[in-house]
Amino acid sequence: MAAILCENCSGQYHYTQVNQPLEISCMLLPIMLGKVFLDFFMLQVKQKNVKDSFMGYFCVSLALLDFTLLTSISFIFCFEDFALWGVRFTKYHICLFTQIVSLTYGILHYPVYLVAGLDYYMTVAQTSQFPKRGQRLLYVFAVVVIWISGFFCILKVPAVYEELEIQNRFSPYQCPLYASVQSYSVSCAMVLLIGTALLACRKEVITMLLSVRVVSFASQPVLMFSYVSNNNGTCFKWQLLTRLLICFLGTWAPFVVLQIIILFLGARIPAYMEMNVPWLYFINSFLIAAAYWCRCHDVELTEEMWSTDPFVSWKFCFMPFNNENTEPADKPGTVIVIC
């Protein structure tokens, strides 16, 4: 399929194909069951009192779409051959539906991350905890438009339709699943940017890590970093970058390591598995950190400002925190980071 798509379409439709026997499509059921469980688990364990955002709405829509796909293939798998509304469904449709979803997921990485990044860049300095009703409706509208556009592009591209027809006609016992080039390039860019930031701030990171102490705050263990702050604007941005890196890696370090392993091994994960709620929240935290760093001088130090990320606390990246429940710091300008 990759060869046919490359001749007829733009670069956004390039995929890596992995042929699998159609019988293996029955494995899609437990795989999708595990993915749906993971999606809803992440939605359940995240912090509840967070500001509405485009990425939050998109994560919910992705979980619902995964659940719909799971329900569809489960129904087809149980009844095998049946007609519904004049359409005959067989086990082949398990593979077909998964192919369509994989192709759609594969082309949505760039637009989703772009819209989410713009959303955080424009709203990261807002102090109202919940957006107005119009803004929520805008998020819902943007999510619906992105999904409709993705499915429309896949189903209306002639090369995709022709390839699915050829696959059905001449290779009925093969079920090709596709890996997205967009997801691969995003993983490479993430690892490269994080590695570059760590290399640029290596001295500050080492200094802060050497000053780390575990203290008790609000009956919870937290990490306290002692450092001497600098009022220079340029130094402030470097110190902020260091603290953002530590907060981000304190939560998502396993994900970063996993991405490095996958890239090193050259593993190609099917697109219907690549886009999942944990991965989106990982990207979400990265985009929030980037927005904080770009608009650091516009951020207002209010309690409502920190309810943006459902998994990472960025509060102590911006201000010292003095509380009688914590031990005194070795140096002035102590920062406490909750990981």
KAFEN-V377612 format. One record per pair of residues at least 12 apart in sequence whose ideal C-beta (glycine too) atoms are under 8 Angstrom apart, sorted by the first residue. I is the first residue (numbers start at 1). GAP is how many residues later the second one is. D is the distance in Angstrom with one decimal. If there is no record, write none. Layout:
I | GAP | D
I | GAP | D
This chain:
1 | 14 | 6.6
1 | 16 | 5.0
1 | 162 | 4.8
1 | 166 | 7.6
1 | 175 | 6.2
1 | 177 | 7.2
2 | 12 | 6.4
2 | 13 | 5.8
2 | 14 | 6.5
2 | 15 | 5.6
4 | 155 | 5.6
4 | 158 | 7.3
4 | 159 | 5.3
5 | 154 | 5.3
5 | 155 | 7.1
5 | 158 | 7.2
7 | 152 | 7.6
8 | 150 | 6.8
8 | 151 | 3.9
9 | 148 | 6.1
9 | 150 | 5.3
9 | 151 | 7.8
11 | 170 | 7.6
12 | 95 | 5.5
12 | 98 | 7.6
12 | 170 | 7.2
13 | 90 | 7.9
13 | 94 | 6.8
13 | 144 | 6.6
13 | 146 | 7.3
13 | 147 | 7.1
14 | 167 | 4.9
15 | 88 | 7.2
15 | 91 | 6.2
15 | 163 | 3.9
15 | 164 | 6.4
15 | 165 | 6.6
15 | 166 | 6.9
15 | 256 | 7.4
16 | 162 | 6.7
16 | 163 | 4.4
16 | 165 | 7.6
16 | 252 | 5.0
17 | 159 | 4.6
17 | 160 | 7.8
17 | 161 | 6.0
18 | 158 | 6.5
18 | 159 | 5.6
18 | 160 | 7.7
18 | 161 | 7.2
18 | 250 | 6.6
18 | 252 | 7.2
19 | 152 | 7.9
19 | 155 | 4.8
19 | 156 | 7.4
19 | 157 | 5.2
20 | 154 | 7.1
20 | 155 | 5.0
20 | 156 | 7.3
20 | 157 | 6.6
21 | 152 | 5.9
21 | 153 | 6.9
21 | 154 | 7.0
22 | 69 | 7.1
22 | 70 | 7.2
22 | 73 | 6.1
22 | 150 | 6.9
22 | 151 | 5.0
22 | 152 | 6.7
22 | 153 | 5.0
23 | 150 | 8.0
24 | 151 | 6.7
25 | 66 | 6.7
25 | 69 | 4.9
25 | 70 | 4.8
25 | 73 | 7.3
25 | 150 | 5.0
26 | 51 | 6.6
26 | 68 | 7.8
28 | 45 | 5.9
28 | 66 | 6.2
28 | 67 | 7.9
28 | 70 | 5.7
29 | 41 | 7.6
29 | 44 | 6.1
29 | 45 | 6.2
29 | 48 | 5.8
31 | 242 | 7.0
32 | 34 | 6.7
32 | 37 | 6.2
32 | 38 | 4.4
32 | 41 | 6.6
32 | 240 | 7.9
33 | 37 | 6.2
35 | 31 | 5.8
35 | 238 | 6.5
35 | 241 | 5.9
36 | 27 | 7.1
36 | 30 | 5.0
36 | 31 | 5.3
36 | 34 | 5.1
38 | 238 | 6.5
38 | 239 | 6.9
38 | 240 | 6.4
39 | 20 | 7.9
39 | 23 | 6.9
39 | 24 | 4.0
39 | 27 | 5.7
39 | 28 | 7.8
39 | 237 | 6.2
39 | 238 | 4.2
40 | 23 | 5.8
40 | 27 | 7.9
42 | 17 | 7.8
42 | 235 | 4.5
42 | 236 | 5.3
42 | 239 | 6.3
43 | 16 | 6.7
43 | 17 | 6.8
43 | 20 | 6.0
43 | 234 | 6.4
46 | 235 | 7.3
46 | 264 | 3.6
46 | 265 | 6.2
47 | 260 | 7.6
47 | 263 | 4.6
47 | 264 | 7.3
49 | 80 | 7.6
49 | 258 | 5.6
50 | 257 | 4.9
50 | 258 | 6.5
50 | 259 | 7.1
50 | 260 | 4.9
51 | 72 | 7.7
51 | 75 | 8.0
51 | 78 | 6.0
51 | 79 | 6.6
51 | 80 | 6.9
51 | 253 | 7.9
51 | 256 | 5.4
51 | 257 | 5.5
52 | 78 | 6.3
52 | 79 | 5.2
52 | 83 | 7.4
52 | 84 | 5.7
52 | 87 | 6.5
53 | 63 | 7.3
53 | 66 | 6.0
53 | 67 | 7.1
53 | 70 | 7.5
53 | 86 | 7.2
53 | 231 | 7.9
53 | 255 | 7.3
54 | 61 | 5.6
54 | 62 | 5.3
54 | 65 | 4.4
54 | 85 | 5.0
54 | 88 | 5.9
54 | 89 | 7.2
55 | 57 | 7.7
55 | 61 | 4.4
55 | 64 | 7.4
55 | 225 | 6.4
55 | 226 | 7.9
55 | 228 | 7.8
55 | 229 | 4.7
55 | 232 | 7.5
56 | 83 | 7.9
56 | 254 | 7.6
57 | 82 | 4.6
57 | 83 | 6.2
57 | 85 | 7.9
57 | 86 | 5.0
58 | 54 | 6.0
58 | 58 | 7.4
58 | 85 | 5.2
58 | 88 | 7.4
58 | 222 | 6.9
59 | 218 | 5.0
59 | 221 | 5.2
59 | 222 | 6.9
59 | 225 | 8.0
61 | 82 | 5.1
61 | 86 | 6.6
62 | 213 | 6.7
62 | 214 | 7.4
62 | 215 | 6.2
62 | 218 | 6.9
63 | 214 | 5.8
65 | 36 | 7.5
65 | 82 | 7.5
66 | 210 | 7.8
69 | 28 | 6.3
69 | 29 | 7.2
69 | 32 | 5.7
69 | 203 | 7.7
72 | 25 | 5.9
73 | 21 | 4.7
73 | 24 | 6.5
73 | 25 | 7.2
76 | 13 | 5.3
76 | 14 | 7.5
76 | 15 | 6.6
76 | 17 | 5.7
76 | 18 | 5.4
77 | 14 | 7.2
77 | 17 | 6.4
92 | 76 | 6.9
92 | 80 | 7.1
95 | 80 | 4.0
96 | 68 | 6.9
96 | 72 | 7.5
98 | 77 | 7.7
98 | 79 | 6.9
98 | 174 | 5.8
99 | 65 | 6.7
99 | 76 | 7.7
99 | 77 | 7.1
99 | 78 | 7.1
99 | 79 | 7.2
100 | 51 | 7.5
100 | 54 | 6.2
100 | 55 | 7.2
100 | 64 | 8.0
101 | 171 | 5.1
102 | 75 | 5.9
102 | 76 | 4.9
102 | 168 | 5.8
102 | 169 | 4.1
102 | 170 | 4.3
103 | 51 | 4.6
103 | 57 | 6.4
103 | 75 | 6.1
103 | 168 | 7.0
104 | 43 | 7.9
104 | 46 | 4.4
104 | 47 | 5.4
104 | 49 | 7.9
104 | 50 | 5.0
105 | 45 | 7.9
105 | 75 | 6.9
105 | 166 | 4.6
105 | 167 | 5.8
105 | 169 | 6.9
105 | 170 | 4.3
106 | 72 | 6.2
106 | 73 | 7.6
106 | 74 | 3.2
106 | 75 | 7.6
106 | 76 | 6.3
106 | 77 | 7.0
106 | 165 | 3.9
106 | 168 | 7.7
106 | 169 | 8.0
107 | 43 | 5.9
107 | 46 | 6.4
107 | 47 | 7.1
107 | 73 | 7.3
107 | 75 | 6.7
108 | 38 | 6.4
108 | 39 | 8.0
108 | 42 | 4.9
108 | 74 | 8.0
108 | 167 | 7.0
109 | 71 | 6.4
109 | 73 | 3.9
109 | 74 | 5.4
109 | 77 | 5.6
109 | 166 | 7.0
110 | 72 | 5.4
110 | 76 | 7.9
111 | 35 | 5.8
111 | 38 | 7.8
111 | 39 | 8.0
112 | 34 | 6.5
112 | 168 | 7.7
113 | 73 | 6.9
113 | 170 | 6.1
113 | 174 | 6.9
115 | 27 | 6.1
115 | 31 | 7.2
116 | 167 | 7.5
116 | 168 | 6.7
116 | 171 | 5.5
117 | 170 | 4.9
117 | 173 | 7.1
117 | 174 | 7.2
119 | 20 | 8.0
120 | 167 | 5.4
120 | 168 | 5.6
120 | 170 | 7.8
120 | 171 | 4.0
120 | 188 | 7.5
121 | 170 | 4.9
121 | 173 | 6.6
121 | 174 | 6.8
124 | 164 | 7.1
124 | 167 | 4.4
124 | 168 | 6.2
124 | 171 | 5.7
124 | 174 | 7.8
124 | 175 | 6.9
124 | 184 | 6.8
125 | 170 | 5.7
125 | 173 | 4.2
125 | 174 | 5.7
125 | 175 | 6.5
125 | 180 | 7.8
126 | 179 | 8.0
127 | 173 | 5.5
127 | 175 | 5.1
127 | 177 | 4.9
127 | 178 | 5.7
128 | 176 | 6.7
129 | 175 | 4.6
129 | 178 | 6.0
177 | 93 | 4.0
177 | 94 | 7.6
177 | 95 | 7.2
178 | 92 | 6.6
178 | 93 | 5.4
179 | 89 | 3.9
179 | 90 | 6.0
179 | 91 | 6.1
179 | 92 | 6.0
179 | 95 | 7.1
180 | 91 | 4.4
180 | 94 | 6.0
180 | 95 | 7.9
183 | 86 | 7.7
183 | 88 | 6.9
183 | 91 | 4.5
183 | 92 | 7.1
184 | 79 | 8.0
184 | 84 | 7.8
186 | 97 | 7.4
187 | 72 | 5.0
187 | 75 | 7.0
187 | 76 | 6.0
188 | 75 | 6.4
190 | 66 | 7.7
190 | 69 | 6.5
190 | 93 | 7.7
190 | 96 | 6.5
191 | 65 | 7.0
191 | 68 | 5.6
191 | 69 | 5.8
191 | 72 | 6.4
194 | 51 | 7.5
194 | 54 | 7.9
194 | 55 | 7.8
194 | 62 | 6.2
197 | 44 | 6.2
197 | 48 | 5.7
198 | 47 | 6.4
200 | 41 | 7.7
201 | 37 | 6.4
201 | 40 | 5.6
201 | 41 | 4.6
201 | 44 | 6.4
204 | 34 | 6.5
204 | 35 | 6.6
204 | 38 | 4.1
205 | 37 | 5.6
205 | 40 | 6.6
205 | 41 | 6.9
207 | 20 | 6.8
208 | 17 | 4.6
208 | 19 | 6.0
208 | 34 | 6.1
208 | 35 | 7.5
208 | 38 | 6.4
209 | 16 | 7.9
209 | 37 | 7.7
211 | 14 | 5.4
211 | 15 | 4.5
211 | 16 | 6.3
211 | 119 | 7.2
211 | 120 | 7.8
212 | 12 | 7.0
212 | 13 | 5.6
213 | 13 | 7.5
213 | 114 | 7.5
215 | 111 | 5.1
215 | 112 | 5.2
215 | 121 | 7.4
216 | 109 | 6.7
216 | 110 | 7.3
217 | 106 | 6.5
217 | 108 | 5.8
217 | 109 | 5.4
217 | 119 | 6.3
217 | 121 | 7.6
218 | 107 | 6.7
220 | 118 | 7.5
222 | 114 | 5.4
222 | 115 | 7.1
222 | 116 | 4.9
222 | 117 | 7.7
223 | 27 | 7.3
223 | 113 | 7.1
223 | 114 | 5.0
223 | 115 | 7.4
223 | 116 | 5.8
224 | 102 | 6.8
224 | 103 | 7.6
224 | 105 | 7.0
224 | 110 | 6.2
224 | 111 | 7.5
224 | 112 | 4.9
224 | 113 | 7.6
225 | 18 | 7.7
225 | 21 | 7.4
225 | 109 | 7.3
225 | 110 | 5.1
225 | 111 | 7.5
225 | 112 | 6.2
226 | 103 | 4.7
226 | 104 | 4.7
226 | 105 | 4.7
226 | 107 | 7.6
226 | 108 | 5.1
226 | 109 | 7.9
227 | 12 | 7.5
227 | 104 | 6.6
227 | 106 | 5.9
227 | 107 | 7.7
227 | 108 | 6.8
228 | 103 | 5.5
228 | 104 | 6.6
228 | 105 | 5.7
229 | 91 | 7.5
229 | 103 | 7.5
229 | 104 | 3.8
236 | 60 | 7.4
237 | 56 | 7.1
237 | 59 | 6.4
240 | 52 | 7.6
240 | 53 | 6.2
240 | 56 | 5.5
240 | 77 | 6.2
240 | 78 | 7.3
241 | 52 | 6.0
243 | 73 | 7.5
243 | 74 | 4.1
243 | 92 | 6.5
243 | 94 | 6.9
244 | 45 | 4.6
244 | 48 | 6.4
244 | 49 | 6.0
244 | 70 | 7.2
244 | 73 | 5.5
246 | 91 | 6.1
247 | 42 | 7.5
247 | 65 | 5.7
247 | 66 | 7.0
247 | 67 | 6.0
247 | 69 | 7.8
247 | 70 | 5.8
247 | 90 | 5.6
247 | 92 | 6.9
248 | 37 | 5.9
248 | 38 | 6.8
248 | 41 | 5.4
248 | 64 | 6.4
250 | 62 | 7.8
250 | 87 | 6.7
250 | 89 | 3.2
251 | 34 | 6.8
251 | 60 | 5.7
251 | 61 | 4.8
251 | 88 | 6.1
252 | 30 | 5.4
252 | 33 | 6.1
252 | 34 | 8.0
252 | 59 | 8.0
252 | 60 | 7.6
255 | 23 | 7.6
255 | 24 | 7.8
255 | 27 | 4.8
281 | 29 | 6.8
281 | 30 | 5.9
284 | 25 | 7.0
285 | 24 | 5.6
285 | 26 | 6.3
285 | 27 | 4.8
288 | 20 | 5.7
288 | 21 | 5.1
288 | 24 | 7.4
288 | 26 | 6.9
289 | 23 | 7.9
289 | 25 | 7.2
292 | 22 | 6.0
292 | 25 | 7.0
292 | 26 | 7.9
296 | 22 | 7.5
299 | 19 | 6.2
301 | 17 | 6.1
301 | 18 | 5.3
313 | 24 | 7.6
313 | 25 | 4.5
313 | 26 | 7.9
315 | 23 | 7.7
316 | 19 | 5.2
316 | 20 | 5.0
316 | 21 | 5.1
316 | 22 | 6.8
317 | 18 | 7.5
317 | 20 | 7.5
319 | 16 | 8.0
320 | 13 | 5.6
320 | 14 | 5.8
320 | 15 | 6.1
321 | 13 | 7.3
321 | 14 | 7.0
321 | 15 | 4.9
322 | 12 | 7.8
